[in-house]
Structures are given as structure tokens and as C-alpha cells.
């Protein structure tokens, strides 16, 4: 093998009594899994339940903040067009 190196177990190593190395060339083990799909289950943690309806606060925030975001984009585009045209 390599000069200066020993083959086998290191000095002082005592294998466990009755321990046998697994044989090579054994039969392959086939592992089967089953997938359970829970309708409405959380796709991340697979524990929680997802809701199909929106909260009142969520709807109010959408009504308030979506037009404000669109207005901001309009103002930014107008300012950008002013500086690029001359």
C-alpha cells in the first residue's frame, strides 16, 4: 500500500465482540414511500391549514395601498421622463 502506513485497525483498537462487517454484494433494499396530500394543508410545514378567505384588514390595506403605489410609480415615471427628454 503506502510505505510507512499500516493497513487494518489502528493500534489499541478492539472491535466489538460479535460485530461483523456487512457482506458486499447483498440484495438491494427497496424503500417505498407514500405521499399523503392534505387539501388546504400548508405547503411549507405540512402541518398548518391554509385559509381561502381574506381578512377585513387585508382588504382595507389592498384598497388603500395599491392606488398609492400606482400613484408613486406614475410620479417616478414622470420625473424620469422629464430628465431624459431634456
Steps between C-alpha positions, in 0.01 A plus 500: 500500500678819613846477658490578872125449536340200661200328357210398722388640834709754692706377797293448815174466310285210616200418284170436673442132573262347251521797264515385143546723200206489260561277200561665168287415203182450704151547370394864452238627741197661341350783705146604418346826615143616489401860444193627682355818351294705744267745327556846648819393677798729530751422221796616711452330836232245403334556836290816482180565309474770234205738498312575178354834608657840561485697825331838519834666581661337194226626268519852648879509458470387139241768422711770668855411400459377141390841365775670703760271341363566153508875567863475616594310182326764288688783674835319467441433128407864439815620677714251307345609169565865584872441558551276197326722241695800565 
